[in-house]
């Protein structure tokens, strides 16, 4: 096993980015000693989109959401997620 180089101290994130863009991290880090980690508190990245829906569909969605005591946008995300998962697993 080769001897690893010492990671320098950086004064800023910019300086660190520049360093790693020019250096091979395998000379500084032994990745074979890495452990899997779960970051359960991270929120997935969200992107706002605009979608046109018939007013009647929105009213039905709001009624269903009201029965479940959740915002209708959240219920729509749940429905979309469930359907996408179903489609991915049946094809």
N, C-alpha and C positions, 0 to 999 in steps of 0.2 A: 504494500500500500504506500502510495506516495505521500510525502509530507505536505500538509495543507498550508497555504499562505494565510497570514493574519489579515482579517478584514479591517481596513482602515476606519478611522472615525471621520464622520462627515459633518460639516458645518451646516448643511442645508439639504433638503430633499433634492434640489436641483443638482447639487454636487454629487449626491449619491446616484441619481439617475444617469448622469454623465459617466460616472465611474463604471457602473454595471453595463452601460451600453458599449463599453470598450474592453471589458474584461470577461473572461470565462468563469462563471460562478463555480464550476466543478473544481477549480484550482483553490477555492476558498471554503467550500462546503462539502461535507461527506454525506451525500444524499442516501446512502445505504443505511444510515442510522436514523432516518426520518421516521416519524410515526404518523399514522392517520389521525386527523383531528376533525371533529364536527364543529361547525360554526352555526349552531342551531338558532342563535339570536339574530343572525343576519336576515335582513329583509330582501326579498328579490327586487331587482331593479324594475321600476315601473315606467311605462311610457304612455302618455296620454294620447288617445286617438279620438277622432270624431266619427260617429256612425249615425246614419239616419234610420230611424225605426218608425213604423206606423204608430200613430197615437194610441190606437186600440191595444197594440202589443205592450206599449209602455204602461198603460193602465192595468192590464192583466198582470204584468210583472210587479207593479207596485202593490196590487192586491195580494199576490202570493207572498211578497216580501213582508207585507204588513202582518200576515198570518204567522210568519216565522220571526217577526220582530227584528228584522235586519234591513239595512238600507237596500233599495232596489238595485243600485249599481253593484253592491256586493253579491247579491243573489244572482245577478247576471253573470258576474265573474265565475261564480260557483257552477252555474249551468254550462257556461262555455268550457270551463276546465274539465268537467265531467264528460262532456260530449267529445272534446278533443282526445282525451285519454281513451275513451271507448273506440273512437275511429282509429287511433294509433295501434290499438291492440287487436283489432279485427282485420287489419289489412296485411 
